[in-house]
């Protein structure tokens, strides 16, 4: 009976890890679908005075995932400068920003795949994240946050294509 329970936990762990990994890859694919056609100028252009550019949203997603999952789970040593994500006076070129995002997604997927049955429930804490109490919750919250911003990127990309 114990052996069957362990197999069940291993299967559940594999299901969770594969599902989350696939979702983060889906987020990245959708981001690229809308961002790749943009020029470097469009990438950093703010279609509205009150909002963000696509580029700053990409920097924000990279920083968010690098901190909450990289630094706090994978222990990468990443130090976040959140304000710079939205206001870097000398932002990188589009291709550099996307390369950093892609490397971050790869790190997230690798980190997910290294989680074992007992890891998902491990206690989790981070600055500006009082809701996530364990690793599973932070992976789930970051996935939702990422796709929220991909939705904004889709909208901004459509607006930029009209101009």
C-alpha positions as CSV (number, residue, x, y, z in Angstrom):
1,X,0.0,0.0,0.0
2,X,2.8,2.4,0.9
3,X,4.6,1.6,-2.4
4,X,1.4,2.4,-4.4
5,X,1.0,5.7,-2.5
6,X,4.6,6.7,-3.3
7,X,4.0,5.9,-7.0
8,X,0.8,8.0,-6.8
9,X,2.8,10.9,-5.4
10,X,5.5,10.5,-8.0
11,X,2.9,10.5,-10.8
12,X,1.2,13.6,-9.3
13,X,4.6,15.4,-9.0
14,X,5.3,14.6,-12.6
15,X,1.9,15.8,-13.7
16,X,2.3,19.1,-11.8
17,X,5.9,19.7,-13.0
18,X,5.0,18.9,-16.6
19,X,1.9,21.0,-16.5
20,X,3.6,24.0,-15.0
21,X,6.6,23.7,-17.3
22,X,4.3,23.5,-20.4
23,X,2.4,26.6,-19.2
24,X,5.5,28.7,-18.8
25,X,6.6,27.6,-22.2
26,X,3.2,28.5,-23.6
27,X,3.5,32.0,-22.0
28,X,6.9,32.5,-23.6
29,X,5.6,31.3,-27.0
30,X,2.6,33.7,-26.9
31,X,4.9,36.6,-25.8
32,X,7.2,35.9,-28.8
33,X,4.2,35.7,-31.2
34,X,3.3,39.3,-30.4
35,X,6.7,40.8,-29.7
36,X,8.9,39.3,-32.4
37,X,7.3,41.3,-35.2
38,X,7.9,44.6,-33.4
39,X,10.9,46.8,-34.3
40,X,13.3,47.8,-31.5
41,X,11.7,51.3,-31.6
42,X,8.1,49.8,-31.3
43,X,9.3,47.5,-28.5
44,X,10.2,50.6,-26.3
45,X,7.4,52.9,-27.5
46,X,4.6,53.7,-25.1
47,X,1.4,53.8,-27.1
48,X,-0.2,55.6,-24.2
49,X,1.3,58.3,-22.0
50,X,0.0,56.5,-18.8
51,X,1.2,53.0,-19.5
52,X,4.2,50.9,-20.2
53,X,6.1,49.9,-23.3
54,X,6.2,46.2,-24.3
55,X,9.9,46.3,-23.6
56,X,9.4,47.4,-20.0
57,X,6.8,44.7,-19.5
58,X,9.3,42.1,-20.8
59,X,11.9,43.5,-18.4
60,X,9.4,43.3,-15.6
61,X,8.5,39.6,-16.3
62,X,12.2,38.8,-16.5
63,X,12.8,40.5,-13.1
64,X,9.7,39.0,-11.5
65,X,10.5,35.4,-12.5
66,X,14.2,35.8,-11.8
67,X,13.5,37.1,-8.3
68,X,10.5,35.1,-7.1
69,X,11.5,31.8,-8.7
70,X,15.2,32.2,-9.4
71,X,16.5,33.9,-6.3
72,X,13.9,32.5,-3.8
73,X,13.5,28.9,-5.1
74,X,16.5,28.1,-7.4
75,X,18.8,30.2,-5.2
76,X,20.4,31.9,-8.3
77,X,21.6,34.9,-6.3
78,X,19.6,37.3,-8.5
79,X,19.1,40.8,-7.0
80,X,16.1,42.6,-8.2
81,X,15.8,46.3,-9.1
82,X,12.1,46.5,-9.7
83,X,12.0,50.2,-10.4
84,X,14.6,49.8,-13.2
85,X,12.3,47.3,-14.9
86,X,9.8,50.1,-15.6
87,X,12.1,53.1,-15.8
88,X,15.6,52.1,-17.1
89,X,16.9,55.2,-18.8
90,X,19.2,53.1,-21.0
91,X,17.3,49.9,-21.7
92,X,18.8,47.0,-23.6
93,X,18.1,46.3,-27.2
94,X,15.0,44.3,-27.9
95,X,17.0,41.1,-28.8
96,X,19.0,41.4,-25.6
97,X,15.8,41.8,-23.5
98,X,14.2,38.8,-25.2
99,X,17.3,36.7,-24.7
100,X,17.3,37.4,-21.0
101,X,13.6,36.6,-20.9
102,X,14.1,33.3,-22.7
103,X,17.0,32.3,-20.4
104,X,14.7,33.1,-17.4
105,X,11.9,30.9,-18.8
106,X,14.5,28.1,-19.2
107,X,15.6,28.6,-15.6
108,X,12.0,28.5,-14.4
109,X,11.3,25.3,-16.3
110,X,14.5,23.7,-15.1
111,X,13.6,24.7,-11.5
112,X,10.2,23.2,-11.8
113,X,11.6,20.0,-13.1
114,X,13.9,19.7,-10.1
115,X,11.1,19.9,-7.6
116,X,10.3,16.6,-5.8
117,X,7.2,15.5,-4.1
118,X,8.1,17.2,-0.8
119,X,9.3,20.4,-2.4
120,X,6.0,21.9,-3.5
121,X,4.7,22.3,0.0
122,X,8.0,23.9,1.4
123,X,7.5,27.2,3.1
124,X,8.0,30.3,0.9
125,X,8.6,33.9,1.7
126,X,9.7,36.9,-0.4
127,X,9.5,40.7,-0.4
128,X,6.2,42.0,-1.8
129,X,4.6,38.5,-1.9
130,X,2.6,37.8,1.3
131,X,0.1,35.5,-0.4
132,X,2.3,32.6,-1.5
133,X,2.9,30.4,1.5
134,X,4.6,27.5,-0.3
135,X,6.5,26.8,-3.5
136,X,3.5,25.5,-5.4
137,X,1.6,28.7,-4.8
138,X,4.5,30.9,-6.0
139,X,4.9,28.9,-9.2
140,X,1.2,29.2,-9.8
141,X,1.0,32.9,-8.9
142,X,4.0,33.8,-11.1
143,X,2.4,31.9,-14.0
144,X,-0.8,33.9,-13.7
145,X,1.1,37.1,-13.3
146,X,3.1,36.3,-16.4
147,X,0.1,35.7,-18.6
148,X,-1.6,38.8,-17.2
149,X,1.2,40.8,-18.7
150,X,1.3,38.8,-21.9
151,X,-2.4,40.0,-22.2
152,X,-1.2,43.6,-21.9
153,X,1.6,42.9,-24.4
154,X,-1.0,41.6,-26.9
155,X,-3.1,44.7,-26.5
156,X,-0.1,47.0,-26.8
157,X,1.3,45.2,-29.9
158,X,-2.1,45.5,-31.6
159,X,-2.1,49.2,-30.9
160,X,1.5,49.6,-32.2
161,X,0.6,47.8,-35.4
162,X,-2.2,50.3,-36.0
163,X,0.1,53.3,-35.9
